[in-house]
Amino acid sequence: MTGPQQRPGADQSAGPEQVGGPEQVGGERRSGLRNPDKAVRGLGAGTMALEALVLLLAIQPIRVVGGDLSGAAIGAIVALAVACVVLAGMMRRPWAWHAGTVLQGLLLLSGLLHWSLFALGVMFALVWAYALHVRRVILG
């Protein structure tokens, strides 16, 4: 045998003709992620789970510091948190991203029940907008 021998699992530099797969668009890679869909789903699910946790943990401080938190406001917070948990598990479905956007609007609307819910709605709407931006950049 002539030429250098290389082990079967050794790293080889891949030229542009060797790179392929679902991450290709017009000959260029969209991202360096192995599974961009899964990464984006994880981002969406993590955002929804974090929102649910913050909503539930915010009930007592809002009651103590913010004044009168009605039963309707507490019910809205719990309902929104449950919806966030359900959507976190459904991020595999394309409609879940749209439902997440609607959920942010509902949280903003719940600001009519208490001003601090509006503040939480603004913060999480911005976080969700960033998640949608990252999704659009990664998935195209």
DSSP file with accessible surface (Angstrom, degrees, kcal/mol):
  #  RESIDUE AA STRUCTURE BP1 BP2  ACC     N-H-->O    O-->H-N    N-H-->O    O-->H-N    TCO  KAPPA ALPHA  PHI   PSI    X-CA   Y-CA   Z-CA
    1    1 A M              0   0  201      0, 0.0     2,-0.3     0, 0.0     4,-0.1   0.000 360.0 360.0 360.0 135.1    0.0    0.0    0.0
    2    2 A T        +     0   0  143      2,-0.1     0, 0.0     0, 0.0     0, 0.0  -0.808 360.0  34.9-109.5 153.2    1.3    3.4   -0.8
    3    3 A G  S    S-     0   0   57     -2,-0.3     2,-0.1     2,-0.1     0, 0.0  -0.083  99.0 -46.5  91.8 163.7    0.3    6.7    0.9
    4    4 A P        -     0   0  134      0, 0.0     2,-0.3     0, 0.0    -2,-0.1  -0.419  52.9-133.3 -71.3 141.4   -0.6    7.4    4.5
    5    5 A Q        -     0   0  134     -2,-0.1     2,-0.4    -4,-0.1    -2,-0.1  -0.733  20.6-163.0 -91.0 143.0   -2.9    5.1    6.3
    6    6 A Q        -     0   0  109     -2,-0.3     0, 0.0     4,-0.0     0, 0.0  -0.986  22.7-111.6-130.2 140.3   -5.7    6.6    8.3
    7    7 A R    >   -     0   0  192     -2,-0.4     3,-1.4     1,-0.1     0, 0.0  -0.302  32.1-114.3 -64.7 152.1   -7.9    5.0   11.0
    8    8 A P  T 3  S+     0   0  142      0, 0.0    -1,-0.1     0, 0.0    -2,-0.0   0.810 112.4  41.3 -61.9 -30.3  -11.5    4.5   10.1
    9    9 A G  T 3  S+     0   0   70      2,-0.1     3,-0.1     0, 0.0    -2,-0.1   0.388  86.3 125.6 -99.9   7.4  -12.9    7.0   12.7
   10   10 A A    <   -     0   0   25     -3,-1.4     2,-0.2     1,-0.1    -4,-0.0  -0.297  68.6 -97.1 -71.2 154.0  -10.3    9.7   12.3
   11   11 A D        -     0   0  153      1,-0.0     2,-0.4     2,-0.0    -1,-0.1  -0.433  40.2-173.3 -70.5 137.5  -11.3   13.3   11.6
   12   12 A Q        -     0   0  134     -2,-0.2     2,-0.4    -3,-0.1    -1,-0.0  -0.986  28.8-114.9-128.6 141.0  -11.2   14.3    8.0
   13   13 A S        -     0   0  117     -2,-0.4     2,-0.5     1,-0.0    -2,-0.0  -0.619  31.7-140.1 -77.0 132.2  -11.8   17.8    6.7
   14   14 A A        -     0   0   59     -2,-0.4    -1,-0.0     2,-0.0     5,-0.0  -0.817   9.7-145.6 -97.5 127.0  -14.9   17.9    4.7
   15   15 A G    >>  -     0   0   21     -2,-0.5     3,-1.5     1,-0.1     4,-1.0  -0.259  37.4 -92.3 -78.3 174.2  -14.9   20.0    1.6
   16   16 A P  T 34 S+     0   0  117      0, 0.0     3,-0.2     0, 0.0    -1,-0.1   0.817 126.5  57.7 -61.1 -25.7  -18.0   21.9    0.4
   17   17 A E  T 34 S+     0   0  154      1,-0.2    -3,-0.0     3,-0.0     0, 0.0   0.728 105.1  50.5 -78.7 -17.0  -19.0   18.9   -1.8
   18   18 A Q  T <4 S+     0   0  117     -3,-1.5     2,-0.4     2,-0.0    -1,-0.2   0.650  89.3  90.0 -92.4 -17.8  -19.0   16.5    1.3
   19   19 A V     <  +     0   0   43     -4,-1.0     2,-0.3    -3,-0.2     8,-0.0  -0.679  56.0 133.9 -82.0 129.7  -21.2   18.7    3.5
   20   20 A G        +     0   0   44     -2,-0.4     3,-0.2     4,-0.0    -2,-0.0  -0.929   7.3 100.1-158.5-179.0  -24.9   17.8    3.1
   21   21 A G  S >  S-     0   0   48     -2,-0.3     3,-1.5     1,-0.1    -2,-0.0  -0.686  82.8 -46.2 123.5-175.7  -28.1   17.1    4.8
   22   22 A P  T 3  S+     0   0  114      0, 0.0    -1,-0.1     0, 0.0    13,-0.0   0.671 121.7  69.9 -69.3 -14.9  -31.3   18.9    5.8
   23   23 A E  T 3  S+     0   0   27     -3,-0.2     7,-2.0    11,-0.1     2,-0.4   0.418  78.2 103.9 -83.9   5.0  -29.4   22.0    7.1
   24   24 A Q  E <   +A   29   0A  56     -3,-1.5     2,-0.4     5,-0.2     5,-0.2  -0.699  42.4 175.4 -89.8 135.8  -28.4   23.0    3.6
   25   25 A V  E >  S-A   28   0A  80      3,-2.5     3,-1.8    -2,-0.4    -2,-0.0  -0.929  76.3 -22.3-137.3 111.8  -30.2   25.8    1.8
   26   26 A G  T 3  S-     0   0   81     -2,-0.4     3,-0.1     1,-0.3    -2,-0.0   0.836 125.4 -52.8  60.8  31.6  -28.8   26.8   -1.6
   27   27 A G  T 3  S+     0   0   60      1,-0.2     2,-0.4    -8,-0.0    -1,-0.3   0.390 120.3 100.3  87.4  -6.1  -25.4   25.3   -0.9
   28   28 A E  E <  S-A   25   0A 150     -3,-1.8    -3,-2.5    -5,-0.0     2,-0.3  -0.913  74.0-118.8-115.1 145.1  -25.0   27.2    2.4
   29   29 A R  E     -A   24   0A 121     -2,-0.4    -5,-0.2    -5,-0.2     3,-0.1  -0.584  12.4-152.0 -79.3 138.2  -25.5   25.9    5.9
   30   30 A R  S    S-     0   0   90     -7,-2.0     2,-0.3    -2,-0.3    -1,-0.1   0.848  74.5 -11.6 -76.4 -38.3  -28.2   27.7    7.9
   31   31 A S        -     0   0   24     -8,-0.3    -1,-0.2     2,-0.2    -8,-0.0  -0.973  60.5-115.0-153.3 169.5  -26.6   26.9   11.3
   32   32 A G  S    S+     0   0   72     -2,-0.3     2,-0.2    -3,-0.1     3,-0.0   0.315  76.1 118.8 -91.2   8.0  -23.9   24.8   12.9
   33   33 A L        -     0   0   65      1,-0.1    -2,-0.2   105,-0.1    -3,-0.1  -0.516  62.6-142.1 -77.4 143.6  -26.5   22.9   14.9
   34   34 A R  S    S+     0   0  242      1,-0.3    -1,-0.1    -2,-0.2   -11,-0.1   0.886  99.0  16.2 -69.0 -40.5  -26.8   19.2   14.4
   35   35 A N     >  +     0   0   79      1,-0.1     4,-2.0     2,-0.0    -1,-0.3  -0.749  69.2 178.0-134.4  86.4  -30.6   19.3   14.7
   36   36 A P  H  > S+     0   0   10      0, 0.0     4,-2.4     0, 0.0     5,-0.2   0.869  80.5  56.5 -60.9 -36.2  -31.8   22.8   14.4
   37   37 A D  H  > S+     0   0   81      1,-0.2     4,-2.4     2,-0.2     5,-0.2   0.932 109.0  46.1 -61.3 -44.6  -35.5   21.9   14.7
   38   38 A K  H  > S+     0   0  131      2,-0.2     4,-2.3     1,-0.2    -1,-0.2   0.894 111.2  52.2 -66.6 -38.2  -34.9   20.2   18.1
   39   39 A A  H  X S+     0   0   44     -4,-2.0     4,-1.9     2,-0.2    -1,-0.2   0.922 111.3  46.7 -64.2 -42.1  -32.8   23.2   19.3
   40   40 A V  H  X S+     0   0    3     -4,-2.4     4,-2.5     2,-0.2    -2,-0.2   0.901 110.5  52.3 -69.0 -39.6  -35.5   25.6   18.4
   41   41 A R  H  X S+     0   0   64     -4,-2.4     4,-2.9    -5,-0.2     5,-0.2   0.907 108.5  52.0 -61.6 -39.6  -38.2   23.4   20.1
   42   42 A G  H  X S+     0   0   44     -4,-2.3     4,-2.6     2,-0.2    -1,-0.2   0.888 108.2  51.1 -63.5 -39.0  -36.1   23.4   23.2
   43   43 A L  H  X S+     0   0   56     -4,-1.9     4,-2.2     2,-0.2    -2,-0.2   0.941 113.1  44.9 -62.7 -45.9  -35.9   27.2   23.2
   44   44 A G  H  X S+     0   0    0     -4,-2.5     4,-2.4     2,-0.2    -2,-0.2   0.928 115.1  47.1 -65.2 -43.5  -39.6   27.5   22.8
   45   45 A A  H  X S+     0   0   27     -4,-2.9     4,-2.7     1,-0.2     5,-0.2   0.915 112.4  50.0 -66.6 -40.2  -40.3   24.9   25.5
   46   46 A G  H  X S+     0   0   41     -4,-2.6     4,-2.5    -5,-0.2    -1,-0.2   0.900 110.2  50.4 -64.4 -39.8  -37.8   26.4   27.9
   47   47 A T  H  X S+     0   0   14     -4,-2.2     4,-2.3    -5,-0.2    -2,-0.2   0.932 112.9  45.9 -63.6 -45.1  -39.3   29.9   27.4
   48   48 A M  H  X S+     0   0    0     -4,-2.4     4,-2.3     2,-0.2    -2,-0.2   0.910 113.1  49.5 -65.7 -41.3  -42.8   28.6   28.1
   49   49 A A  H  X S+     0   0   50     -4,-2.7     4,-2.4     2,-0.2    -2,-0.2   0.919 111.5  49.2 -64.8 -41.8  -41.7   26.6   31.1
   50   50 A L  H  X S+     0   0   94     -4,-2.5     4,-2.7    -5,-0.2     5,-0.2   0.910 110.1  51.5 -63.6 -40.4  -39.9   29.6   32.6
   51   51 A E  H  X S+     0   0    1     -4,-2.3     4,-2.6     2,-0.2    -2,-0.2   0.922 109.4  49.8 -63.2 -42.4  -42.9   31.8   32.0
   52   52 A A  H  X S+     0   0    4     -4,-2.3     4,-2.4     2,-0.2     5,-0.2   0.934 112.0  48.4 -62.2 -44.0  -45.2   29.3   33.8
   53   53 A L  H  X S+     0   0   99     -4,-2.4     4,-2.5     1,-0.2    -2,-0.2   0.934 112.5  47.2 -62.9 -45.8  -42.8   29.1   36.8
   54   54 A V  H  X S+     0   0   47     -4,-2.7     4,-1.5     1,-0.2    -1,-0.2   0.911 111.1  52.3 -63.9 -41.6  -42.5   32.9   37.0
   55   55 A L  H  X S+     0   0    1     -4,-2.6     4,-0.5    -5,-0.2     3,-0.2   0.938 112.9  43.6 -60.8 -45.8  -46.2   33.4   36.8
   56   56 A L  H >< S+     0   0   85     -4,-2.4     3,-0.8     1,-0.2     4,-0.4   0.897 115.1  48.1 -68.7 -39.0  -46.9   30.9   39.6
   57   57 A L  H 3< S+     0   0  119     -4,-2.5    -1,-0.2     1,-0.2    -2,-0.2   0.696 104.5  62.8 -73.7 -17.0  -44.1   32.2   41.8
   58   58 A A  H 3X S+     0   0   16     -4,-1.5     4,-2.2    -3,-0.2     5,-0.3   0.625  80.6  83.4 -82.8 -12.1  -45.3   35.8   41.3
   59   59 A I  H <X S+     0   0   28     -3,-0.8     4,-2.1    -4,-0.5    -1,-0.2   0.951  93.2  41.9 -60.2 -52.0  -48.7   35.3   42.9
   60   60 A Q  H  > S+     0   0  102     -4,-0.4     4,-2.5     1,-0.2     5,-0.2   0.938 114.7  48.2 -66.9 -47.7  -47.6   35.9   46.5
   61   61 A P  H  >>S+     0   0   70      0, 0.0     4,-3.0     0, 0.0     5,-0.8   0.902 111.7  51.6 -60.1 -35.7  -45.3   38.8   45.9
   62   62 A I  H  X5S+     0   0   15     -4,-2.2     4,-1.2     1,-0.2     5,-0.3   0.926 110.9  48.4 -65.2 -40.4  -47.9   40.5   43.9
   63   63 A R  H  <5S+     0   0  127     -4,-2.1     4,-0.4    -5,-0.3    -1,-0.2   0.904 118.6  39.3 -64.5 -41.0  -50.5   40.0   46.7
   64   64 A V  H  <5S+     0   0  103     -4,-2.5    -2,-0.2    -5,-0.2    -1,-0.2   0.948 131.4  22.1 -76.4 -49.6  -48.1   41.3   49.3
   65   65 A V  H  <5S+     0   0  128     -4,-3.0    -3,-0.2    -5,-0.2    -2,-0.2   0.889 122.5  50.6 -88.2 -41.6  -46.4   44.2   47.5
   66   66 A G  S  <<S-     0   0   19     -4,-1.2     2,-0.3    -5,-0.8    -3,-0.2   0.530  97.9-131.9 -82.6  -7.1  -48.9   45.1   44.8
   67   67 A G        +     0   0   38     -4,-0.4     2,-0.5    -5,-0.3    -1,-0.2  -0.718  67.5  22.6  98.5-144.9  -52.0   45.4   46.8
   68   68 A D        -     0   0  159     -2,-0.3     2,-0.7     1,-0.0    -5,-0.1  -0.484  57.0-176.2 -72.0 115.1  -55.4   43.8   46.0
   69   69 A L        -     0   0   20     -2,-0.5    45,-0.1    -6,-0.1    -2,-0.1  -0.946  21.9-142.1-110.9 110.2  -55.1   40.8   43.8
   70   70 A S     >  -     0   0   55     -2,-0.7     4,-2.1    43,-0.3     5,-0.2  -0.162  21.2-110.5 -70.0 166.1  -58.6   39.6   43.0
   71   71 A G  H  > S+     0   0   62      1,-0.2     4,-2.7     2,-0.2     5,-0.2   0.850 119.9  56.7 -63.1 -33.8  -59.6   36.0   42.7
   72   72 A A  H  > S+     0   0   64      2,-0.2     4,-2.4     1,-0.2    -1,-0.2   0.899 106.4  49.5 -65.1 -38.7  -60.1   36.6   39.0
   73   73 A A  H  > S+     0   0    0      2,-0.2     4,-2.4     1,-0.2    -2,-0.2   0.918 111.8  47.6 -67.3 -42.1  -56.5   37.7   38.6
   74   74 A I  H  X S+     0   0   50     -4,-2.1     4,-2.6     2,-0.2     5,-0.2   0.927 112.3  50.3 -64.2 -42.3  -55.2   34.7   40.5
   75   75 A G  H  X S+     0   0   39     -4,-2.7     4,-2.6     1,-0.2    -2,-0.2   0.903 110.3  50.1 -61.3 -39.8  -57.4   32.4   38.4
   76   76 A A  H  X S+     0   0   24     -4,-2.4     4,-2.7     2,-0.2    -2,-0.2   0.912 110.3  50.2 -65.6 -40.3  -56.0   34.1   35.2
   77   77 A I  H  X S+     0   0    1     -4,-2.4     4,-2.4     2,-0.2    -2,-0.2   0.940 112.9  45.4 -63.1 -47.0  -52.5   33.6   36.4
   78   78 A V  H  X S+     0   0   62     -4,-2.6     4,-2.6     2,-0.2     5,-0.2   0.924 113.6  49.8 -64.0 -42.5  -53.0   29.9   37.1
   79   79 A A  H  X S+     0   0   59     -4,-2.6     4,-2.4    -5,-0.2    -2,-0.2   0.919 112.1  47.7 -63.1 -42.0  -54.8   29.4   33.8
   80   80 A L  H  X S+     0   0   15     -4,-2.7     4,-2.3     2,-0.2    -1,-0.2   0.894 111.2  51.3 -66.3 -38.2  -52.0   31.1   31.9
   81   81 A A  H  X S+     0   0    2     -4,-2.4     4,-2.2     2,-0.2    -2,-0.2   0.917 110.4  48.6 -65.0 -42.3  -49.4   29.1   33.7
   82   82 A V  H  X S+     0   0   85     -4,-2.6     4,-2.5     1,-0.2    -2,-0.2   0.922 110.8  51.0 -63.4 -41.7  -51.2   25.8   32.9
   83   83 A A  H  X S+     0   0   34     -4,-2.4     4,-2.7     1,-0.2    -2,-0.2   0.899 108.3  52.9 -62.6 -38.0  -51.5   26.9   29.3
   84   84 A C  H  X S+     0   0    0     -4,-2.3     4,-2.3     2,-0.2    -1,-0.2   0.913 109.4  48.3 -62.9 -43.0  -47.7   27.6   29.3
   85   85 A V  H  X S+     0   0   87     -4,-2.2     4,-1.5     2,-0.2    -2,-0.2   0.922 112.2  48.9 -64.7 -42.5  -46.9   24.1   30.6
   86   86 A V  H  X S+     0   0   87     -4,-2.5     4,-0.7     1,-0.2     3,-0.3   0.936 112.9  47.3 -63.0 -44.7  -49.2   22.6   28.0
   87   87 A L  H >< S+     0   0   13     -4,-2.7     3,-0.7     1,-0.2     4,-0.3   0.851 104.2  61.2 -66.8 -33.1  -47.6   24.6   25.2
   88   88 A A  H >< S+     0   0   20     -4,-2.3     3,-0.7     1,-0.3    -1,-0.2   0.884 108.0  45.0 -60.1 -35.5  -44.1   23.7   26.4
   89   89 A G  H 3< S+     0   0   65     -4,-1.5     3,-0.3    -3,-0.3    -1,-0.3   0.633 112.3  52.6 -80.7 -12.4  -45.0   20.1   25.8
   90   90 A M  T X<  +     0   0   53     -4,-0.7     3,-2.2    -3,-0.7     6,-0.3   0.238  67.4 114.9-107.3  12.0  -46.5   20.8   22.4
   91   91 A M  T <   +     0   0    7     -3,-0.7    -1,-0.2    -4,-0.3     6,-0.1   0.658  65.1  73.1 -62.0 -12.9  -43.7   22.8   20.8
   92   92 A R  T 3  S+     0   0  179     -3,-0.3    -1,-0.3     4,-0.1    -2,-0.1   0.794  84.9  78.4 -68.8 -26.7  -43.2   20.0   18.2
   93   93 A R  S X  S-     0   0  119     -3,-2.2     3,-1.2     1,-0.1     4,-0.5  -0.654  81.5-136.7 -84.5 137.6  -46.5   21.2   16.6
   94   94 A P  T >> S+     0   0   92      0, 0.0     3,-1.0     0, 0.0     4,-0.7   0.854 102.0  60.2 -63.8 -31.9  -46.2   24.2   14.3
   95   95 A W  H 3> S+     0   0  129      1,-0.2     4,-2.5     2,-0.2     5,-0.2   0.718  87.8  74.9 -70.7 -17.8  -49.4   25.8   15.7
   96   96 A A  H <> S+     0   0    0     -3,-1.2     4,-2.2    -6,-0.3    -1,-0.2   0.840  90.9  55.8 -64.6 -31.3  -47.9   25.9   19.2
   97   97 A W  H <> S+     0   0    8     -3,-1.0     4,-1.6    -4,-0.5    -1,-0.2   0.908 109.4  45.6 -67.6 -38.8  -45.7   28.8   18.2
   98   98 A H  H  X S+     0   0  131     -4,-0.7     4,-2.2     2,-0.2    -2,-0.2   0.903 111.7  52.1 -68.5 -40.1  -48.8   30.8   17.2
   99   99 A A  H  X S+     0   0   31     -4,-2.5     4,-2.5     1,-0.2    -2,-0.2   0.870 106.1  55.2 -64.0 -35.3  -50.6   29.7   20.3
  100  100 A G  H  X S+     0   0    0     -4,-2.2     4,-1.8     2,-0.2    -1,-0.2   0.890 106.9  50.2 -63.6 -37.3  -47.6   31.0   22.3
  101  101 A T  H  X S+     0   0   65     -4,-1.6     4,-1.7     2,-0.2    -2,-0.2   0.920 110.5  48.9 -66.6 -41.9  -47.9   34.4   20.7
  102  102 A V  H  X S+     0   0   93     -4,-2.2     4,-2.4     1,-0.2    -2,-0.2   0.909 107.4  56.7 -62.9 -38.8  -51.6   34.5   21.5
  103  103 A L  H  X S+     0   0    8     -4,-2.5     4,-2.3     1,-0.2    -1,-0.2   0.887 103.6  52.8 -61.4 -37.9  -50.7   33.5   25.1
  104  104 A Q  H  X S+     0   0    7     -4,-1.8     4,-2.1     1,-0.2    -1,-0.2   0.904 108.6  50.6 -65.3 -38.4  -48.5   36.6   25.3
  105  105 A G  H  X S+     0   0   32     -4,-1.7     4,-2.4     1,-0.2    -2,-0.2   0.898 108.9  51.3 -64.2 -39.3  -51.4   38.7   24.2
  106  106 A L  H  X S+     0   0   85     -4,-2.4     4,-1.9     2,-0.2    -2,-0.2   0.884 108.0  52.1 -65.9 -37.2  -53.6   37.2   26.8
  107  107 A L  H  < S+     0   0    0     -4,-2.3     4,-0.4     2,-0.2    14,-0.3   0.912 109.6  49.5 -65.2 -39.2  -51.0   37.9   29.5
  108  108 A L  H >< S+     0   0   55     -4,-2.1     3,-1.3    13,-0.2    -2,-0.2   0.917 110.3  50.9 -63.2 -41.7  -50.9   41.5   28.3
  109  109 A L  H >< S+     0   0  106     -4,-2.4     3,-2.1     1,-0.3    -1,-0.2   0.824  97.8  66.0 -65.6 -30.4  -54.7   41.7   28.5
  110  110 A S  G >X S+     0   0    9     -4,-1.9     3,-1.9     1,-0.3     4,-1.1   0.657  79.2  84.1 -67.6 -10.1  -54.7   40.3   32.0
  111  111 A G  G <4 S+     0   0   15     -3,-1.3    -1,-0.3    -4,-0.4     7,-0.3   0.699  75.9  70.2 -62.1 -17.8  -53.0   43.6   32.9
  112  112 A L  G <4 S+     0   0  153     -3,-2.1    -1,-0.3     1,-0.2    -2,-0.2   0.767  98.4  49.2 -68.4 -24.1  -56.5   44.9   33.1
  113  113 A L  T <4 S-     0   0   78     -3,-1.9   -43,-0.3     1,-0.3     2,-0.3   0.811 133.2  -3.5 -83.1 -34.2  -56.9   42.8   36.2
  114  114 A H    >X  -     0   0   16     -4,-1.1     4,-1.0   -45,-0.1     3,-1.0  -0.931  62.7-130.2-159.4 138.8  -53.7   44.0   37.9
  115  115 A W  H 3> S+     0   0  174     -2,-0.3     4,-1.7     1,-0.3     3,-0.2   0.810 105.5  60.9 -63.1 -31.8  -51.0   46.4   36.6
  116  116 A S  H 3> S+     0   0   15      1,-0.2     4,-2.4     2,-0.2    -1,-0.3   0.816  98.3  57.9 -68.7 -27.7  -48.2   44.0   37.6
  117  117 A L  H <> S+     0   0    0     -3,-1.0     4,-2.3     2,-0.2    -6,-0.3   0.864 104.1  52.4 -67.6 -34.1  -49.6   41.3   35.2
  118  118 A F  H  X S+     0   0  108     -4,-1.0     4,-2.4    -7,-0.3    -2,-0.2   0.919 108.2  50.9 -64.8 -41.8  -49.2   43.9   32.4
  119  119 A A  H  X S+     0   0   38     -4,-1.7     4,-2.2     1,-0.2    -2,-0.2   0.924 111.7  46.8 -62.1 -44.2  -45.6   44.4   33.4
  120  120 A L  H  X S+     0   0   20     -4,-2.4     4,-2.8     1,-0.2     5,-0.3   0.893 110.5  54.6 -62.3 -38.7  -45.0   40.6   33.3
  121  121 A G  H  X S+     0   0    0     -4,-2.3     4,-2.2   -14,-0.3   -13,-0.2   0.898 107.3  49.1 -62.0 -41.1  -46.8   40.5   30.0
  122  122 A V  H  X S+     0   0   58     -4,-2.4     4,-2.0     2,-0.2    -2,-0.2   0.943 112.9  47.7 -64.4 -45.4  -44.4   43.1   28.5
  123  123 A M  H  X S+     0   0  107     -4,-2.2     4,-2.0     1,-0.2    -2,-0.2   0.943 116.1  42.4 -62.5 -47.6  -41.3   41.3   29.7
  124  124 A F  H  X S+     0   0   17     -4,-2.8     4,-2.7     1,-0.2    -1,-0.2   0.808 109.4  57.9 -74.2 -26.2  -42.4   37.9   28.4
  125  125 A A  H  X S+     0   0   28     -4,-2.2     4,-2.4    -5,-0.3    -1,-0.2   0.912 108.4  47.7 -64.9 -39.4  -43.7   39.3   25.1
  126  126 A L  H  X S+     0   0  120     -4,-2.0     4,-2.1     2,-0.2    -2,-0.2   0.915 112.4  48.3 -66.7 -41.3  -40.2   40.7   24.5
  127  127 A V  H  X S+     0   0   62     -4,-2.0     4,-2.3     2,-0.2    -2,-0.2   0.926 113.1  48.1 -63.8 -42.5  -38.7   37.3   25.5
  128  128 A W  H  X S+     0   0    4     -4,-2.7     4,-2.5     2,-0.2    -2,-0.2   0.892 108.5  54.0 -66.4 -38.7  -41.1   35.5   23.2
  129  129 A A  H  X S+     0   0   55     -4,-2.4     4,-2.1     1,-0.2    -1,-0.2   0.909 109.2  49.1 -61.7 -38.8  -40.4   37.9   20.3
  130  130 A Y  H  X S+     0   0  153     -4,-2.1     4,-2.7     2,-0.2    -2,-0.2   0.916 109.3  51.7 -66.2 -41.4  -36.7   37.1   20.7
  131  131 A A  H  X S+     0   0    1     -4,-2.3     4,-2.4     1,-0.2    -2,-0.2   0.906 110.3  49.1 -61.4 -40.9  -37.4   33.4   20.7
  132  132 A L  H  X S+     0   0   47     -4,-2.5     4,-2.4     2,-0.2    -1,-0.2   0.884 110.2  51.7 -64.9 -37.4  -39.4   33.9   17.5
  133  133 A H  H  X S+     0   0   86     -4,-2.1     4,-2.5     2,-0.2    -2,-0.2   0.939 110.5  47.3 -64.0 -46.0  -36.5   35.8   16.0
  134  134 A V  H  X S+     0   0   27     -4,-2.7     4,-2.7     1,-0.2     5,-0.3   0.915 111.3  52.3 -62.5 -40.3  -34.0   33.1   16.8
  135  135 A R  H  X S+     0   0   71     -4,-2.4     4,-2.8     1,-0.2     5,-0.4   0.927 110.5  47.5 -60.5 -44.3  -36.4   30.5   15.4
  136  136 A R  H  X S+     0   0  151     -4,-2.4     4,-1.6     1,-0.2    -1,-0.2   0.905 113.5  47.8 -66.3 -38.9  -36.7   32.5   12.1
  137  137 A V  H  < S+     0   0   90     -4,-2.5    -2,-0.2     2,-0.2    -1,-0.2   0.933 118.2  39.8 -67.9 -43.4  -32.9   32.9   11.9
  138  138 A I  H  < S+     0   0   31     -4,-2.7    -2,-0.2    -5,-0.2    -3,-0.2   0.927 126.0  32.7 -74.4 -45.4  -32.1   29.3   12.6
  139  139 A L  H  <        0   0   38     -4,-2.8    -1,-0.2    -5,-0.3    -3,-0.2   0.622 360.0 360.0 -90.8 -13.1  -34.9   27.6   10.5
  140  140 A G     <        0   0   81     -4,-1.6    -1,-0.2    -5,-0.4    -2,-0.1   0.017 360.0 360.0  86.2 360.0  -35.1   30.2    7.8
